[in-house]
Amino acid sequence: MPLTLNLTSEIEQYLSQKAREKGLSLEAYALKLLKDKYLGKINYTYLTPLLPLASCLLPIFTRKLILHDYLLF
């Protein structure tokens, strides 16, 4: 999907410099920034309701259980 951004000259210069440092075009760098900022949050938010359920499924490790074999020797 095409997207047009009207950037100030200062922002365009800043982003262009950062893009050159990374060896990317301005468009590729802007897309990378958006993906890094927002897709990471979007991809993992669906897991948050499952976290309490997952914690119930984990075995309960007590100190005694963990050290049981170690203490036998």
Secondary structure by P-SEA (a helix, b strand, c coil): cbbbbbccaaaaaaaaaaaaaacccaaaaaaaaaaaccaaaaaccccccaaaaaaaacccccccccccccccc
